[in-house]
Amino acid sequence: MRTTITFEISEAANHCGIEAEEILQFISFEWIQPMEIEKLLLDEDDLSRIRLISELKNKLGVNNEAVPIILHLVDQLNHLHLGLRNDARIFKV
């Protein structure tokens, strides 16, 4: 069984190099969905998503309207990739 490492908002902000308020904004926009919403605990996947959003907004200048579209496309690609990996295991490709 794999253990999940969790991070509080302040820890996540330090790891991602952004302000905690920015992460809270991502959560309020529902771009990030903490694994434990009551405690606002984030996992490593959340941190990866935070880094992606931060890069999209701060380095590439993507506006707030485009972020959820890009995130949806990334999620679709990740889902397809996972499906292909599972198919390869089943068929031993």
ZAMARPA-344905 format. One line per field, with one value per residue (C-alpha): residue number from 1; residue in three letters; x, y, z. Coordinates in steps of 0.02 Angstrom, whole numbers. Last residue first. Layout:
<nodes>
k NUM/...
r ala/...
px X/...
py Y/...
pz Z/...
</nodes>
This chain:
<nodes>
k 93/92/91/90/89/88/87/86/85/84/83/82/81/80/79/78/77/76/75/74/73/72/71/70/69/68/67/66/65/64/63/62/61/60/59/58/57/56/55/54/53/52/51/50/49/48/47/46/45/44/43/42/41/40/39/38/37/36/35/34/33/32/31/30/29/28/27/26/25/24/23/22/21/20/19/18/17/16/15/14/13/12/11/10/9/8/7/6/5/4/3/2/1
r val/lys/phe/ile/arg/ala/asp/asn/arg/leu/gly/leu/his/leu/his/asn/leu/gln/asp/val/leu/his/leu/ile/ile/pro/val/ala/glu/asn/asn/val/gly/leu/lys/asn/lys/leu/glu/ser/ile/leu/arg/ile/arg/ser/leu/asp/asp/glu/asp/leu/leu/leu/lys/glu/ile/glu/met/pro/gln/ile/trp/glu/phe/ser/ile/phe/gln/leu/ile/glu/glu/ala/glu/ile/gly/cys/his/asn/ala/ala/glu/ser/ile/glu/phe/thr/ile/thr/thr/arg/met
px 139/87/-96/-160/-8/-16/-201/-164/-31/-149/-286/-166/-114/-295/-334/-180/-228/-406/-342/-225/-371/-478/-336/-317/-502/-500/-354/-426/-550/-422/-301/-143/10/139/251/130/-34/16/166/60/-73/58/142/-27/-67/97/62/-112/-36/84/-59/-151/-234/-362/-418/-603/-566/-463/-393/-391/-481/-377/-448/-607/-596/-595/-455/-349/-381/-323/-166/-136/-162/-27/99/203/365/283/361/340/158/124/194/85/-70/-43/41/1/109/7/62/68/0
py -241/-360/-357/-316/-214/-115/-83/-13/103/159/195/295/398/429/490/601/675/708/791/901/951/993/1093/1192/1234/1277/1397/1488/1599/1646/1716/1630/1744/1609/1635/1689/1612/1450/1427/1450/1332/1198/1219/1206/1048/968/1018/940/778/781/791/939/958/1097/1030/1026/996/840/783/966/1006/1124/1219/1243/1434/1444/1314/1412/1568/1475/1427/1610/1660/1536/1634/1546/1447/1278/1191/1345/1368/1184/1200/1352/1264/1107/962/778/629/480/308/169/0
pz -1276/-1138/-1193/-1019/-972/-1134/-1106/-932/-1002/-1139/-1013/-904/-1056/-1101/-926/-924/-1092/-1032/-874/-977/-1087/-935/-860/-1022/-1024/-839/-866/-1018/-925/-793/-921/-985/-971/-1009/-858/-723/-774/-860/-745/-590/-656/-693/-523/-436/-536/-484/-304/-314/-378/-230/-105/-32/137/154/323/278/93/121/-46/-97/-259/-364/-513/-410/-431/-240/-237/-360/-253/-98/-193/-236/-55/-3/-106/-239/-244/-269/-118/-8/-61/-30/146/181/111/215/129/119/76/23/79/-50/0
</nodes>
